[in-house]
C-alpha cells in the first residue's frame, strides 16, 4: 500500500460528510476537494484531510499516536458525563428514529437479487411504496426512500436491465453513433401527423424514449445542464399560495445533491475554453459529471466564435444565468470515461438492501383503487402489471404509488386508471375515478433543426464509422480506462437571448407586442384543436405570461449546439432548437389496452412565434459559422443555402423534429389552472398517488431535462421522508398533504415553526448531542486501543508493523467502484453488428431513403432507419459514482488523470503513464474495482 494512504485507512469507519447527513464524517480528502484546480502531478499525492466536524476531529485525534491522552481521572469523569448524556439522548429520541441513510453510500456492488425479472418477487406482495418506472427519477427516488430501512420499496420497469447492451449504454461516443433507438430499449413512439411540419417520414415522426433501467438517462446525449434562475422561479409564480417552493434555490440545491463534478485538466480548459465554478456544482452526489478525454479540433473554435459576436460567455452555465456559450459537462464517470446513469449511480454502489426490489421486463398497466375513499379522495391500493396483456399480476401498496414513467407513460397510466379528461375516459369505457382535464395536456417540447457544414478536416466524428478505426478505439477504451476517441461526446452549446438573435430593438419590440396580442387567438385555436377544458386554457395563459417575460430578459430562447457529426467525414453541424414554445400538444390514450401506444401530438410550431424564433436561430447559426474563428475551419454549407425568410421557413418545416425534451403532461399547477399535481406532487383527487418525473414541470426550460429531473426526484424524496417522519412523531404533516400541498418552508426538510423550537427540532438536537457523546466515547476508546496496539505491533515482527494490516488484507468492508464489463464488448463484431443508430440524416436525405452501413434498425425486418440522437440532443434526461479507495466519492475516482499534450488531430496523447495505486484498471464491469487497502 502506498505510504500516503496509510494515514487514512482507519477513516473507513465513517463515510463522507454532507450537511443533510450529519453523521457522515471523513472521506473528502485534501486534493480531492472540489473547487481547487489541481494539476495532474498534484493529484498523485493525497495530503491529510482537514478536520471537517466535531466527529471528524475526534477520529483525527484517534489517529495521532503521538498525541498525549487526557489524564485518567479526567477521562473517567468525561466518560461518565458522556454516558449520562447518551442515555438521556436516547430516551429523548422519537420512537420512530430516523434511519441512518449513510448506509446507502458504502459503494458496494448491489447484490443481484435486488434487480430481477422474476415476477414472484413482486406479484401478490405488499410494499410501502411501489414506483412505476426505473428511469432517471424512478431509480433515484427508490434509492433515496430505501435508505430508510423501515420502508419497503418496489420498482417496476417495463424494459430490461441493460446487461445485454452494456457497450451501447456506457461507451459515450458509441452510444451516439450506435445507439439504442429503435431497439428493445426504446419505446419507439411515433407522433401524429403535424399541422405545421412534415412528419410523414419515419424520422420526422419518431419520438424515442428510454425503456429499461436508467430510462432515457441510459440512452441519451449525456448533457448535464441547468436552466436559468428566472425559469425555475417561474414554477413558483405558477404555483402561488403554497409554502413548498420549486424555484431556483430549491432546484439548484437538489440538483447539486445528485451530482459530483470532476474538473477538467487545466490544459483542456485552456485549449477548449472550458470554464466552471465549483460552487455551482455538487461534490458528493451519485451522478458523476465531467468532460471527456478526447476532443475534436473544431471544439476549440466554439467559444471564440461567440466572443467575436460580442456575446456573453458565462463562467458556468449552472450559475443561474446560462445566456451565452459554454462547454457543458456531461454525465461522465471520468475514471473510465463511461456514462454515469441512474442505475450505476444510485443503485449499483449501494449495499444489499432487503427492503428494495427492482423488477424488470414488466409494464405497469394501471393503478388499483380501494373501495372506500379518503373523504373526497380516491386511495390507491396497488398496481396491476405484467409482461404482456395475457399475463397480468397485482402488487399492493401500504403507503404510496409513485408514478415515474415520464412525460408519455405517466399520463397514459393515469388515464388508463380513470384519472384524466372525463370524455376521453368514457369514450373507452374506463371508470372515471377523478375527472382531471389536465392529464396528458399542456405538452411542450423543444423543436429542432440544423445547419450542416463542411470542413477540410476529415477527422470528424464520422471517422468512427470506419470499422477498423472503430474497433481499434474500442480496444483502447477497454484497455486504457476510456482514453479513446469513443470518450468524445458533444458538449459545445449556447443559449442566446432574443436580443442576441433579433438584434434590431425596434423590430424586436414590435414583434414582442404582436406576440402578446396573438395569445388570445391562439388560446381559442388550442381549445378547438384539443377540446381543451377552460381550466387548462387558464393555466396556459398564465404560462404564456411567463414566456412573454422571457422574451424581454436574458433567458435563452434557443439552444445552439455544435455537433461533430454531419453525416460523413468532414461534415459537422450546428443544431438550432426552440427552448420556450408557445405551441402546446397532447398525449392521450388510443384505446383501453395499456400495451397500445398513446396518441402523441406535440403541436409543433402551431403558434407562429415559434417559427419566427427558429428562423432567427437558423440565421444566427449561419452567422456564427462565418465568424473568423469558425470560418477558418469551415469551408462550406450544405443546408439552408437560400436564406430568405420563406426558404428558411420551408426548410424548417421539412426538417423540424423533437430534441427529446418533452414535459408538462402532469403539470404541477393549481387544479383550477389545469394542474395535475400539487407542489407535494400528489395527484389531485387522490390521497396517495404522486408523480415524480419531468411530466410535472409546468413550463419548458432552456436546458436538457436530465439534471432537473434528478433534482425533482431528490426533492420529492425529502418531501416524502419528512411527511412520514412527522406522522410517526404524532405531528400534523407540514408537507405532502394531498389537499393543500402545504409545506413548512422552501426547503422540504425545514420545520414550519419560525419562532419557538418544535418538538422535532428539540429531539433532533438532543439526538445529535447524544450521538456526539457516543462518538466521543468510541473515539477515546479507539485511541487507547490503537495506542496499545501500536506498542504490541512494534514489539512483534517487522512484517506486521503497520496497524492497517487487517484492512489491507481485506478485513474491512470493501468499497466498490463501477466500470463497464469488457466481456460485454465483442470487439470483433461490436461496430459491425451492434444494433442501433445515432445521428440525424445529412442534408438532402430523409431517414427513410438514406441507408448507412452500420446505421440500421435492431428490429428484424424493420426498415433501415437511423433515428437521431439529434446531434447529441439529450432525451429528457442520465454511472456511476467514481469511488476512491477510501470509501467515499472522489473527484478523480481513485484513478489519477495523467497530464496530456495536444495531438495534431486535436485530441491528446499521454505524456506519462496512468498513475494509480490500484494496479490494473482494465476490469470495466460492474464488479469490484477497488478494495480498500488493496
ABEGO torsion letter per residue (X at the ends): XBAAAAAAAAAAABBBBBAABAABBBABBGAABBGBBBBAAAAABBBBBBBABAAAAAAAAAABAABBBBBAAAAAAAAAAAAAAAAAAAAABBABBBBBAAAAAAGBBBBAAABBABAAAABGBBBABBBBEABAAAAAAAAAAAABAABBBBBBBABBAGAAAAAAAABAAAAAABBABGBAABAGBBBBBBAABBAABAAAABBBBBBEBGEAAAABAGBBBBBBAAAAAAAAAABBGBABBABAAAAAAAAAAABBBBBBBAAAAAAAGBBBBAAABBAABABBBBBBABBBAAAAAAAAAAAAAGBBBBABAAAGBABEBBBBBBBBBAAAGBBBBAAAAAAAABBBBAABBBBBGBBBABBBBBABBBEABBBBAEBBBEABAABBBBBBBAABBBBAAEAAAAAAAAAAAGBEBAAAAAAAGBBBABBBAABGBGBBBBBBBBBBBBBABABBAAAAABAAAAAAAAAAAAAAGGBBAAABBBABBBBBBAAAABABAAAAAAAAAAAAAAAAAAAAAAAAAAGBBAAAAAAAAAAAAAAAAAAABABBABBBBBBABAGBBGBBBBBBBBABBABBBBBBBABABAABBBBBBAGBGABAAAAAAAAAAAAAAAAAAABAAAAAABABBABGABABAAAAAAAAAAABBBAGBBBGABBBBBAAAGBABBAAGBBBGBAABBBBBAAABABBBBBBAAAAAAAAAAAAAAAAAAAAAAAAAGBBBABGBAAAGBBABABAABBABABBBBAAAAAAAAAAAAAAAAAAAAAAAAAAAAAAAAAAAAABBAAAABAAAAAAAGABBBBBBBBBBAAABBAAAAAAABBEBABBBBBGBBAAABBBAABBBABBGBBBBBBBAGGGBBBGXXXEBBBBAAGBBBAAGGBBBBBBBBBAAGBBBBABBBBBAAEBAABBBBBBABBBGX
